[in-house]
Amino acid sequence: MRVLLHIDDIDTWRQALAERLPEAEIVTADDPADKRRNADYLAVRQPPEALLAEQAQARGIINLGAGVDALLNNPALPENVPIVKLRDAGMAELIADYARYGILHFQRDFDRYRRQQAQREWREHAVVDKHDWPVGVLGLGAIGAKVAAMLAADGFPVHGWSRTPKSLDGIQCHHGDTGLAELLGQVRSLVLLLPSTSSTRHIIGVEALAALPEGASLINPGRGSLIDEAALLDALGEGAQEGRLRGAILDAFPEEPLPATSPLWTHPRIWITPHMAGPTPLGEAVDQVVAAIRSFEAGDMIEYVDRDAGY
């Protein structure tokens, strides 16, 4: 059995996978072409087109991350090969921490205190109770549902949204277009955890941003394509003076790395991080890869990515 591995920190991953799957030959893009071609299984994250094009005999693909849009949009992706993705290999807690930071950043006025520091202004703001700070979570998949539950456990009223009806303890769930409008009108911080698909592209655009209450904040540890950046900049307004939208904390962008020419870099009420909200923890992730390969080998039924739906 030959497994092609492609991910950052390749040596650490290769060693861990070899220890857990000793019967496999683990190859990478650095191996000679004749050795890495025609692997049985691919365990990859954002593989280059040329590397995928060599894999004419792949029997299964494991996407090393929750988001599969980069893989599905790769022109060399083999047809009719089943794809599985990591199902919260410990990422939900890390993403919840990112969302917590973002919410507290605005709920406890750290954005305002930072601006006051620049002006040497000593002025305290009244604290808004968590119970009076409703949070919206768009996307209630494996990760989104856990993040919503963690935020609710912190004491925030949490509204969750999905395309189809869901029921989660402690979360006020909404669905469909009507439900999205209902949620947007009620939340002070909005967390984006939707997959990147044709139906979610620019779901946060002019209309959605206008539906948010005055002074709301946006936190995106999800996918860059969810936000219409021009509409976001318009809602924020120019300069340090708060616009309709108070601020945004962004971890994902349509083009990464974010180009140096992007106006997002210099906007005083946007905070940028380099797609670091939910790194994949090695141990549990490798266990999921091994389990998927053994399921492929045994012909077991496992949950595949729906290529048409995009997740």
Secondary structure per residue as TSV (DSSP state, phi and psi in degrees):
chain	resnum	aa	ss	phi	psi
A	1	M	-	360.0	129.2
A	2	R	E	-114.3	130.8
A	3	V	E	-121.0	122.6
A	4	L	E	-89.2	125.2
A	5	L	E	-113.4	131.0
A	6	H	E	-143.7	112.4
A	7	I	-	-168.8	161.0
A	8	D	S	-61.8	159.3
A	9	D	S	56.0	48.1
A	10	I	H	-62.3	-37.1
A	11	D	H	-65.0	-41.9
A	12	T	H	-64.1	-44.3
A	13	W	H	-63.4	-43.0
A	14	R	H	-61.5	-43.4
A	15	Q	H	-64.9	-45.4
A	16	A	H	-64.4	-40.7
A	17	L	H	-69.7	-38.1
A	18	A	H	-64.6	-36.6
A	19	E	H	-67.1	-37.7
A	20	R	H	-88.1	-17.7
A	21	L	-	-132.6	66.1
A	22	P	T	-64.7	-20.6
A	23	E	T	-77.3	-8.4
A	24	A	S	-97.2	149.2
A	25	E	E	-93.2	115.5
A	26	I	E	-95.9	121.1
A	27	V	E	-121.6	158.7
A	28	T	-	-135.6	176.3
A	29	A	T	-63.0	-19.9
A	30	D	T	-81.9	-12.4
A	31	D	S	-75.4	159.5
A	32	P	-	-57.2	150.7
A	33	A	H	-57.8	-40.8
A	34	D	H	-69.0	-19.8
A	35	K	H	-87.1	-35.0
A	36	R	H	-89.4	-13.0
A	37	R	S	-69.5	152.4
A	38	N	S	55.2	49.2
A	39	A	-	-70.3	154.6
A	40	D	S	-74.5	-39.8
A	41	Y	E	-135.5	147.0
A	42	L	E	-115.8	127.0
A	43	A	E	-117.0	101.0
A	44	V	E	-139.4	154.2
A	45	R	S	-133.7	115.9
A	46	Q	S	49.2	57.2
A	47	P	-	-70.6	147.4
A	48	P	-	-67.6	153.7
A	49	E	H	-57.6	-41.8
A	50	A	H	-63.1	-35.9
A	51	L	H	-68.3	-42.5
A	52	L	H	-65.7	-35.3
A	53	A	H	-63.6	-20.3
A	54	E	T	-81.0	-8.3
A	55	Q	-	-102.9	74.6
A	56	A	T	-82.5	-12.9
A	57	Q	T	-117.9	17.5
A	58	A	-	-62.4	137.3
A	59	R	-	-104.5	-11.7
A	60	G	E	-171.6	149.5
A	61	I	E	-126.1	131.5
A	62	I	E	-111.2	118.0
A	63	N	E	-84.5	121.6
A	64	L	S	-84.8	66.1
A	65	G	S	167.3	168.6
A	66	A	S	-81.1	-32.5
A	67	G	-	-87.1	127.0
A	68	V	-	-109.7	5.1
A	69	D	H	-61.6	-39.9
A	70	A	H	-63.6	-40.2
A	71	L	H	-67.7	-46.4
A	72	L	H	-65.8	-26.9
A	73	N	T	-89.5	1.6
A	74	N	-	-76.6	121.0
A	75	P	T	-60.0	-22.9
A	76	A	T	-94.0	7.0
A	77	L	-	-59.8	123.2
A	78	P	-	-61.4	138.9
A	79	E	T	-79.0	152.6
A	80	N	T	61.2	22.4
A	81	V	-	-105.8	124.3
A	82	P	-	-64.8	142.9
A	83	I	E	-121.0	134.3
A	84	V	E	-121.2	156.8
A	85	K	E	-128.3	162.4
A	86	L	-	-66.6	133.3
A	87	R	-	-106.4	85.4
A	88	D	-	49.4	74.0
A	89	A	S	-84.7	50.3
A	90	G	S	90.3	4.7
A	91	M	H	-76.2	-28.9
A	92	A	H	-59.9	-41.6
A	93	E	H	-65.8	-39.7
A	94	L	H	-66.0	-41.6
A	95	I	H	-68.1	-36.5
A	96	A	H	-62.1	-39.1
A	97	D	H	-61.6	-41.2
A	98	Y	H	-62.2	-45.7
A	99	A	H	-63.8	-41.0
A	100	R	H	-57.8	-49.1
A	101	Y	H	-56.6	-46.8
A	102	G	H	-61.6	-44.2
A	103	I	H	-64.5	-47.2
A	104	L	H	-64.9	-31.6
A	105	H	H	-53.9	-39.9
A	106	F	H	-93.6	-41.0
A	107	Q	H	-62.4	-35.9
A	108	R	T	-99.4	11.4
A	109	D	T	66.7	27.2
A	110	F	H	-64.8	-29.1
A	111	D	H	-64.0	-41.6
A	112	R	H	-71.2	-38.9
A	113	Y	H	-65.2	-34.0
A	114	R	H	-64.7	-41.8
A	115	R	H	-67.0	-37.6
A	116	Q	H	-64.6	-36.6
A	117	Q	H	-60.3	-40.9
A	118	A	H	-62.6	-27.5
A	119	Q	T	-98.4	3.0
A	120	R	T	56.4	40.4
A	121	E	-	-102.5	122.8
A	122	W	-	-101.3	100.4
A	123	R	-	-151.4	126.3
A	124	E	-	-92.0	144.4
A	125	H	-	-107.1	142.4
A	126	A	-	-63.7	139.8
A	127	V	-	-82.2	129.5
A	128	V	-	-86.0	126.1
A	129	D	-	-62.4	145.7
A	130	K	G	-55.2	-36.6
A	131	H	G	-67.0	-15.4
A	132	D	G	-104.7	17.1
A	133	W	-	-124.9	78.3
A	134	P	-	-67.0	140.4
A	135	V	E	-117.9	139.1
A	136	G	E	-108.4	137.4
A	137	V	E	-120.6	114.3
A	138	L	E	-92.8	116.3
A	139	G	-	109.2	110.0
A	140	L	-	-120.3	41.2
A	141	G	S	-74.8	-160.3
A	142	A	H	-57.5	-43.1
A	143	I	H	-79.7	-47.1
A	144	G	H	-59.2	-40.0
A	145	A	H	-64.2	-40.1
A	146	K	H	-69.3	-40.6
A	147	V	H	-62.5	-44.1
A	148	A	H	-59.3	-43.4
A	149	A	H	-64.6	-39.7
A	150	M	H	-66.3	-40.2
A	151	L	H	-67.1	-37.8
A	152	A	H	-64.7	-39.3
A	153	A	H	-64.9	-25.2
A	154	D	T	-74.0	-13.5
A	155	G	T	109.2	2.2
A	156	F	-	-86.0	137.9
A	157	P	-	-68.2	125.7
A	158	V	E	-116.7	128.5
A	159	H	E	-107.6	131.4
A	160	G	E	-117.5	148.4
A	161	W	E	-131.4	139.5
A	162	S	E	-143.5	164.2
A	163	R	S	-68.6	-35.8
A	164	T	S	-114.6	159.3
A	165	P	-	-60.5	139.1
A	166	K	-	-139.8	158.5
A	167	S	-	-132.9	119.8
A	168	L	-	-130.1	132.9
A	169	D	T	-59.0	130.8
A	170	G	T	79.3	1.9
A	171	I	-	-120.2	131.5
A	172	Q	E	-82.6	108.4
A	173	C	E	-93.4	139.8
A	174	H	E	-127.3	158.7
A	175	H	E	-152.0	160.3
A	176	G	H	70.8	-179.8
A	177	D	H	-62.4	-42.4
A	178	T	H	-64.2	-43.1
A	179	G	H	-64.7	-34.7
A	180	L	H	-64.2	-45.0
A	181	A	H	-61.9	-40.2
A	182	E	H	-61.5	-45.0
A	183	L	H	-64.9	-48.6
A	184	L	H	-58.2	-34.8
A	185	G	T	-74.0	-5.6
A	186	Q	T	-116.8	-7.9
A	187	V	-	-108.2	148.0
A	188	R	S	-97.5	-22.5
A	189	S	E	-134.2	137.2
A	190	L	E	-120.1	123.7
A	191	V	E	-108.9	128.8
A	192	L	E	-104.2	118.5
A	193	L	-	-136.5	32.4
A	194	L	-	-85.2	154.7
A	195	P	-	-72.4	163.6
A	196	S	-	-91.4	107.7
A	197	T	-	-136.7	173.8
A	198	S	T	-63.1	-30.2
A	199	S	T	-83.1	-17.7
A	200	T	T	-101.9	-6.6
A	201	R	T	-60.6	125.6
A	202	H	T	58.0	32.5
A	203	I	S	-62.2	-26.6
A	204	I	B	-101.0	90.3
A	205	G	S	-125.2	-156.2
A	206	V	H	-56.1	-48.5
A	207	E	H	-65.5	-46.1
A	208	A	H	-65.7	-42.1
A	209	L	H	-65.4	-35.5
A	210	A	H	-68.9	-25.8
A	211	A	H	-77.5	-20.7
A	212	L	S	-69.6	147.8
A	213	P	-	-61.3	152.6
A	214	E	T	-55.6	131.2
A	215	G	T	85.8	9.4
A	216	A	E	-70.2	164.3
A	217	S	E	-127.3	156.5
A	218	L	E	-124.5	134.2
A	219	I	E	-130.4	120.6
A	220	N	E	-123.6	91.7
A	221	P	-	-94.9	12.6
A	222	G	S	-94.5	-109.0
A	223	R	-	-122.7	142.9
A	224	G	G	-65.8	-29.3
A	225	S	G	-71.6	-10.0
A	226	L	G	-68.8	-23.9
A	227	I	B	-111.3	132.7
A	228	D	-	-80.9	104.2
A	229	E	H	-63.7	-35.3
A	230	A	H	-64.3	-42.1
A	231	A	H	-66.2	-37.4
A	232	L	H	-62.0	-47.8
A	233	L	H	-62.2	-38.1
A	234	D	H	-64.9	-41.9
A	235	A	H	-68.0	-31.6
A	236	L	H	-74.2	-29.9
A	237	G	-	76.3	178.9
A	238	E	S	-99.5	151.2
A	239	G	S	74.9	-173.4
A	240	A	S	-76.9	-20.4
A	241	Q	S	-64.2	128.0
A	242	E	-	-65.5	133.2
A	243	G	-	-93.9	-156.2
A	244	R	S	-59.1	-41.5
A	245	L	E	-96.9	128.4
A	246	R	E	-69.8	-42.0
A	247	G	E	-178.1	170.9
A	248	A	E	-143.3	138.4
A	249	I	E	-114.7	117.8
A	250	L	E	-122.7	131.0
A	251	D	-	-119.0	-9.9
A	252	A	-	-136.1	144.9
A	253	F	-	-142.4	154.0
A	254	P	S	-59.4	-36.0
A	255	E	S	-120.4	124.9
A	256	E	S	-129.9	137.5
A	257	P	S	-59.4	152.6
A	258	L	-	-61.7	124.7
A	259	P	-	-57.7	144.2
A	260	A	T	-61.3	-22.7
A	261	T	T	-84.0	-4.9
A	262	S	-	-65.2	133.7
A	263	P	T	-68.9	-12.1
A	264	L	T	-63.8	-33.5
A	265	W	T	-58.2	-38.1
A	266	T	T	-103.3	-0.3
A	267	H	-	-71.7	130.4
A	268	P	T	-70.4	-11.5
A	269	R	T	-119.9	24.0
A	270	I	E	-118.4	133.8
A	271	W	E	-114.9	127.5
A	272	I	E	-114.2	134.1
A	273	T	-	-127.1	153.1
A	274	P	-	-89.2	61.9
A	275	H	S	52.0	53.8
A	276	M	-	-118.4	6.8
A	277	A	S	-63.3	-38.6
A	278	G	S	-133.6	65.3
A	279	P	-	-61.9	150.6
A	280	T	-	-82.1	114.3
A	281	P	-	-64.3	133.0
A	282	L	H	-63.9	-51.3
A	283	G	H	-58.6	-55.5
A	284	E	H	-67.2	-34.5
A	285	A	H	-63.6	-45.2
A	286	V	H	-63.4	-38.8
A	287	D	H	-59.7	-40.6
A	288	Q	H	-67.1	-37.7
A	289	V	H	-62.9	-46.8
A	290	V	H	-61.8	-44.4
A	291	A	H	-61.4	-40.2
A	292	A	H	-65.8	-44.3
A	293	I	H	-63.3	-42.2
A	294	R	H	-67.7	-32.2
A	295	S	H	-68.3	-42.4
A	296	F	H	-57.1	-47.1
A	297	E	H	-62.1	-38.3
A	298	A	H	-84.9	-9.4
A	299	G	T	74.8	22.7
A	300	D	-	-73.3	154.7
A	301	M	-	-77.2	122.2
A	302	I	-	-132.8	164.5
A	303	E	-	-81.8	118.7
A	304	Y	-	-96.5	157.7
A	305	V	-	-68.8	134.7
A	306	D	-	-85.6	107.1
A	307	R	T	-61.7	-36.1
A	308	D	T	-70.1	-41.7
A	309	A	T	-74.2	-28.6
A	310	G	T	91.3	14.1
A	311	Y	-	-162.3	360.0
